[in-house]
Amino acid sequence: MPRHPIQHPRNALVVGAMFVVIAIVYWWTQEYGFHLVDYAGVTLLAVLGIAMGLMAYVLIAGSPSD
């Protein structure tokens, strides 16, 4: 059987960190690009990163390790 792409629960941190990094880049481009900053979008991207990391951890930790 093929293994899951995230083989260890600690690697789920990478999934969540990607969204948090995207949120930081999104904020930075608006802050230093002299545009109006969309704080709601930055907050939602950061919270999405936390939720995705937690979800990936739960799915990997709860799956059987064959």
C-alpha positions in Angstrom: 0.0 0.0 0.0 1.3 3.5 -0.7 2.2 5.5 2.3 0.7 8.8 3.2 2.8 11.9 2.0 3.0 13.1 5.6 4.5 10.1 7.3 5.1 11.5 10.7 2.8 13.7 12.8 5.6 16.2 13.4 5.7 16.9 9.6 2.1 18.2 9.9 3.8 21.4 11.3 5.0 22.1 7.8 1.5 22.0 6.4 0.3 24.7 8.8 3.5 26.7 8.6 3.0 27.1 4.8 -0.2 29.0 5.4 1.3 31.1 8.2 4.2 32.0 5.9 1.8 32.9 3.1 -0.1 35.2 5.6 3.1 36.9 6.6 4.1 37.5 2.9 0.5 38.7 2.2 0.8 41.2 5.0 4.3 42.3 4.1 3.4 43.0 0.5 0.5 45.2 1.5 2.3 46.9 4.3 5.4 47.8 2.3 3.6 48.1 -1.0 1.8 51.2 0.2 -1.6 49.6 -0.1 -4.4 49.4 2.4 -3.7 46.4 4.6 -6.3 43.7 4.8 -6.0 42.7 8.4 -9.0 40.3 8.2 -7.3 38.4 5.3 -4.0 38.2 7.1 -5.8 37.0 10.3 -7.8 34.4 8.4 -4.8 33.0 6.6 -2.9 32.7 9.9 -5.8 30.9 11.6 -6.2 28.7 8.5 -2.6 27.7 8.9 -3.1 26.8 12.5 -6.3 24.8 11.7 -4.6 23.0 8.8 -1.6 22.0 10.9 -3.9 20.7 13.7 -6.1 18.8 11.2 -3.1 17.2 9.5 -1.7 16.2 12.9 -5.0 14.6 13.9 -5.4 12.7 10.6 -1.9 11.4 10.7 -1.8 10.5 14.4 -5.2 8.7 14.1 -4.4 6.7 11.0 -3.1 3.2 11.4 0.6 2.8 10.9 0.9 -0.3 8.7 
